[in-house]
Amino acid sequence: MNLYTINYIKNNQLLYNYLRENSYWYKYLNRSQEYLKPLEEEMKKKYKLTTQDRIEKISQGINMVSTILDVLK
């Protein structure tokens, strides 16, 4: 694994934790730095950090507030 990849992973705590939980990624990262992007995408899907997940979370919050307001009426 090259120095850039190591530093990038160590600076991103979520990515570092995900890599430790899924150690099979070490094999790919040792082969090529190009696997860093798929690793990061998979980590975002697992921890629900994608844009779609964030929009869904905000939508659920808005629905909860509207339900509370309906109950208070």
LUMKEKE-77819 format. One record per residue: x, y, z of N, C-alpha, C in turn; residue in one letter. Coordinates in Angstrom, 1 decimal. Atoms other than C-alpha are relative to their C-alpha. Layout:
# LUMKEKE-77819
> X_Y_Z_X_Y_Z_X_Y_Z_A
...
//
This chain:
# LUMKEKE-77819
> 0.9_-1.2_0.0_0.0_0.0_0.0_0.9_1.2_0.0_M
> -0.9_-1.1_0.0_1.5_3.3_-0.9_-0.4_1.0_1.1_N
> 0.1_-1.0_-1.1_1.9_6.3_1.5_-1.3_0.8_-0.1_L
> 1.3_-0.8_0.2_-1.0_8.3_0.0_-1.2_-0.7_0.5_Y
> 1.1_0.8_-0.4_-3.4_5.5_0.6_-0.1_-0.1_1.5_T
> 0.0_0.2_-1.4_-2.3_4.9_4.1_-0.4_1.3_0.8_I
> 0.4_-1.3_-0.6_-2.5_8.6_5.0_-1.5_0.4_-0.1_N
> 1.4_-0.3_0.3_-5.9_9.0_3.4_-0.9_-0.8_1.0_Y
> 0.8_0.8_-0.9_-7.3_6.1_5.4_0.1_0.4_1.5_I
> -0.2_-0.4_-1.4_-5.8_7.2_8.7_-0.6_1.3_0.3_K
> 0.6_-1.3_-0.3_-7.2_10.7_8.3_-1.5_-0.1_0.0_N
> 1.4_0.2_0.0_-10.7_9.3_7.8_-0.4_-1.1_1.0_N
> 0.3_1.0_-1.1_-11.8_7.6_11.0_-1.0_-1.1_-0.4_Q
> 1.0_1.0_0.5_-14.9_5.9_9.5_0.6_-0.9_-1.0_L
> -0.6_0.9_1.0_-12.9_4.6_6.6_1.0_-1.0_0.7_L
> -1.0_0.8_-0.8_-10.2_3.3_9.0_-0.7_-1.1_0.7_Y
> 0.8_1.0_-0.7_-12.8_1.5_11.1_-0.6_-1.0_-0.9_N
> 0.6_1.0_1.0_-14.5_0.0_8.1_1.0_-0.9_-0.6_Y
> -1.1_0.8_0.5_-11.2_-1.2_6.8_0.4_-1.1_1.0_L
> -0.3_1.0_-1.1_-10.5_-2.9_10.1_-1.1_-1.1_0.1_R
> 1.1_1.0_-0.1_-13.9_-4.6_10.1_-0.1_-0.9_-1.2_E
> 0.1_0.7_1.2_-13.6_-5.7_6.5_1.4_-0.1_-0.6_N
> -1.4_0.0_0.3_-10.0_-6.7_6.2_0.4_-0.5_-1.4_S
> -0.2_0.5_1.3_-10.4_-8.3_2.8_0.4_1.1_-1.0_Y
> -0.3_-1.1_0.8_-10.0_-4.8_1.4_1.5_0.3_0.0_W
> -1.5_-0.1_0.0_-6.3_-4.8_2.4_0.6_-0.6_-1.3_Y
> -0.6_0.7_1.2_-5.6_-7.2_-0.4_-0.2_0.8_-1.3_K
> 0.3_-0.9_1.2_-7.2_-4.9_-3.0_0.8_1.3_0.0_Y
> -0.8_-1.2_-0.1_-5.5_-1.8_-1.7_1.5_-0.2_-0.2_L
> -1.4_0.3_0.2_-2.1_-3.5_-1.7_0.3_-0.1_-1.5_N
> -0.2_0.2_1.4_-2.6_-4.2_-5.4_0.0_1.3_-0.7_R
> 0.1_-1.2_0.7_-3.7_-0.8_-6.5_-0.8_1.1_0.8_S
> 0.6_-1.1_-0.7_-4.7_2.6_-5.2_-1.5_0.3_-0.6_Q
> 1.3_-0.2_0.6_-7.7_2.6_-7.6_-1.2_-0.6_0.8_E
> 1.1_0.7_-0.8_-9.7_0.4_-5.1_-0.4_0.9_1.1_Y
> 0.3_-0.9_-1.1_-9.8_3.3_-2.7_-1.4_0.6_-0.2_L
> 1.3_-0.6_0.3_-12.9_4.8_-4.4_-1.1_-1.0_0.3_K
> 1.1_0.9_-0.3_-15.0_1.6_-4.3_-0.1_-0.4_1.5_P
> 0.0_0.2_-1.5_-13.9_1.1_-0.6_-0.8_1.1_0.6_L
> 0.7_-1.1_-0.7_-15.2_4.5_0.3_-1.5_0.0_-0.3_E
> 1.4_0.1_0.4_-18.5_4.0_-1.6_-0.7_-1.1_0.8_E
> 0.6_1.1_-0.8_-19.1_0.7_0.2_-0.1_0.4_1.5_E
> 0.1_-0.5_-1.4_-18.3_2.3_3.6_-1.2_1.0_0.1_M
> 1.1_-0.9_-0.1_-20.8_5.1_2.9_-1.3_-0.7_-0.1_K
> 1.3_0.7_0.1_-23.5_2.6_2.0_-0.2_-0.7_1.4_K
> 0.2_0.8_-1.2_-22.9_0.6_5.2_-0.3_1.0_1.1_K
> 0.2_-1.0_-1.1_-22.8_3.7_7.5_-1.1_1.0_-0.3_Y
> 1.2_-0.8_0.5_-25.7_5.3_5.5_0.5_1.5_0.0_K
> -0.5_-1.3_0.1_-23.7_8.4_4.6_-0.2_0.6_-1.4_L
> 0.3_-0.5_1.3_-24.9_8.7_1.0_-1.0_1.1_0.0_T
> 1.0_-1.1_0.1_-26.9_11.7_-0.2_-1.4_-0.5_0.2_T
> 1.4_0.5_-0.1_-30.0_9.6_-0.6_-0.4_-0.4_1.4_Q
> 0.3_0.4_-1.4_-29.7_8.3_3.0_-0.2_1.3_0.8_D
> 0.1_-1.3_-0.7_-29.3_11.9_4.3_-1.4_0.6_-0.3_R
> 1.3_-0.6_0.4_-32.4_13.1_2.4_-1.1_-0.8_0.7_I
> 1.0_0.9_-0.6_-34.4_10.1_3.7_-0.1_0.3_1.5_E
> 0.0_-0.3_-1.4_-33.3_10.9_7.3_-0.7_1.3_0.3_K
> 0.7_-1.3_-0.2_-34.4_14.5_6.9_-1.5_-0.1_-0.2_I
> 1.4_0.2_0.3_-37.7_13.4_5.4_-0.7_-0.7_1.1_S
> 0.6_0.7_-1.1_-38.4_11.1_8.3_-0.1_1.0_1.2_Q
> 0.0_-1.1_-1.0_-37.6_14.0_10.7_-1.2_0.9_-0.2_G
> 1.1_-0.9_0.3_-40.1_16.2_8.9_-1.3_-0.7_0.2_I
> 1.2_0.8_-0.2_-42.7_13.5_8.9_-0.4_-0.1_1.5_N
> 0.3_0.2_-1.5_-42.3_13.0_12.7_-0.5_1.3_0.6_M
> 0.4_-1.3_-0.5_-42.6_16.7_13.4_-1.5_0.3_-0.5_V
> 1.4_-0.3_0.5_-45.8_17.0_11.2_-1.0_-0.9_0.8_S
> 0.9_0.8_-0.7_-47.3_14.0_13.0_-0.2_0.5_1.4_T
> 0.2_-0.6_-1.3_-46.6_15.6_16.4_-0.9_1.2_0.0_I
> 0.9_-1.2_0.2_-48.2_18.8_15.2_-1.4_-0.4_-0.2_L
> 1.3_0.5_0.2_-51.2_16.9_14.0_-0.7_-0.5_1.3_D
> 0.5_0.5_-1.2_-51.6_15.2_17.4_-0.3_1.2_1.0_V
> 0.2_-1.2_-0.9_-51.3_18.6_19.2_-1.2_0.8_-0.4_L
> 1.2_-0.8_0.4_-54.2_20.1_17.2_-1.2_-0.4_0.7_K
//
